[in-house]
């Protein structure tokens, strides 16, 4: 009896065994039945899974089913480019040195394909678009201009003509002094006519091995990088703790749902300055190397940075928010109004919080906010996407829109970003339109509430929907590890009266 898998669930079961590097001979009987007792079918899925997940040839099962390592990487790179995936930086040693394909060349070919096929810029996934902007200098507006220019070209030899419009060398990139310089695929002809200073760097790295950027002149490093003769490893320690600042000029296009993108977003909402990479992997139940690769990409793209050591972190509780006791009582009342106006009932059910007997009133909230109970953990203040929608309104400042993008894409605004967020809220313009006036009141009450809560403990603003990317167990591990308690606001409209309720 042959039982062929006919569902995504069956495929995922097989993928789990491939990920665990389980050979055909050791597969459980039920998995072999899913595969129709066909070893060939298993080999096909091994290749498929390896290519989709950009796995290294020598350390995975794919080496057992593909004899030619170079052909495997060419296949994998072609798939990645066709599916608009990020360059596999974790494989730079084999892709750049072995295949002589740099990230610049990879994204140039990707951009060429998009333009020849006349596809929209929105086709690019978010992180891929960010890397294209970083390396090629091509964002939305420039892409549109290039497309307009390309349409005026003759259709004959269109591909060659379109390529002539694209950058011929990488633009200047932001290189950190702690990045590691690696020689690329350097041939004798490549160095023959190099200036003396550039030859010396190449020779030094050949003789001494990979070396920190800080040991060389930055102009020389930039020149070698533009020539494609060196590349950079961005090291990440398992003890690294990561901070995501407010995202500025982040490209909001679309999601593809590929394995690495899912990991990036899981880490986005989970990481903070108190949790190191190793702990993050444990909370998410994700392979540590995958977490390290993802963090390295964040560093490379400039959308995250290393948090200072624990000894350097000063508690934020010294901030004087200027609230006397009467003001606190006033703001406590405002808190109820704010929570009344935040709509996240749908998220609350999905987050499975209703089973925990977490109903409370504001008196219980006030009692629970004591310094002793919140010394080591923060407060999670949860909202739905309506908050980001209000912040994205056209008549609010660009800085507030950056906070909205961060809250939407990262899934939260960490306590370290709240000072600037509060400042921007305080400067939000007063609007006269009735609906706009309501939004303005909402934002000012939000500001007062955040100030009030931060007088007791550090606070993170969290978009509920971002937590739905985690499985339920990971969500609870994350919340229990980082937060003393969390507030979820519900609001219900009735024709003649409003009900107010706070979940915490």
HELIX and SHEET records of a PDB file:
HELIX    1   1 UNK A    8  UNK A   19  1                                  12    
HELIX    2   2 UNK A   24  UNK A   26  5                                   3    
HELIX    3   3 UNK A   29  UNK A   34  1                                   6    
HELIX    4   4 UNK A   39  UNK A   52  1                                  14    
HELIX    5   5 UNK A   62  UNK A   65  1                                   4    
HELIX    6   6 UNK A   69  UNK A   82  1                                  14    
HELIX    7   7 UNK A   89  UNK A   91  5                                   3    
HELIX    8   8 UNK A   92  UNK A   95  1                                   4    
HELIX    9   9 UNK A  103  UNK A  116  1                                  14    
HELIX   10  10 UNK A  121  UNK A  123  5                                   3    
HELIX   11  11 UNK A  126  UNK A  136  1                                  11    
HELIX   12  12 UNK A  140  UNK A  151  1                                  12    
HELIX   13  13 UNK A  158  UNK A  165  1                                   8    
HELIX   14  14 UNK A  188  UNK A  191  1                                   4    
HELIX   15  15 UNK A  196  UNK A  208  1                                  13    
HELIX   16  16 UNK A  213  UNK A  215  5                                   3    
HELIX   17  17 UNK A  218  UNK A  227  1                                  10    
HELIX   18  18 UNK A  259  UNK A  270  1                                  12    
HELIX   19  19 UNK A  277  UNK A  284  1                                   8    
HELIX   20  20 UNK A  288  UNK A  301  1                                  14    
HELIX   21  21 UNK A  310  UNK A  312  5                                   3    
HELIX   22  22 UNK A  316  UNK A  318  5                                   3    
HELIX   23  23 UNK A  325  UNK A  341  1                                  17    
HELIX   24  24 UNK A  345  UNK A  350  1                                   6    
HELIX   25  25 UNK A  354  UNK A  356  5                                   3    
HELIX   26  26 UNK A  362  UNK A  368  1                                   7    
HELIX   27  27 UNK A  372  UNK A  374  5                                   3    
HELIX   28  28 UNK A  386  UNK A  391  1                                   6    
HELIX   29  29 UNK A  398  UNK A  409  1                                  12    
HELIX   30  30 UNK A  415  UNK A  426  1                                  12    
HELIX   31  31 UNK A  434  UNK A  454  1                                  21    
HELIX   32  32 UNK A  464  UNK A  467  1                                   4    
HELIX   33  33 UNK A  472  UNK A  482  1                                  11    
SHEET    1   A 3 UNK A 211  UNK A 212  0                                        
SHEET    2   A 3 UNK A 180  UNK A 183 -1                                        
SHEET    3   A 3 UNK A 230  UNK A 233 -1                                        
SHEET    1   B 2 UNK A 242  UNK A 243  0                                        
SHEET    2   B 2 UNK A 305  UNK A 306 -1                                        
SHEET    1   C 6 UNK A 359  UNK A 360  0                                        
SHEET    2   C 6 UNK A 499  UNK A 503 -1                                        
SHEET    3   C 6 UNK A 483  UNK A 492 -1                                        
SHEET    4   C 6 UNK A 378  UNK A 383  1                                        
SHEET    5   C 6 UNK A 459  UNK A 463  1                                        
SHEET    6   C 6 UNK A 412  UNK A 413 -1                                        
END                                                                             
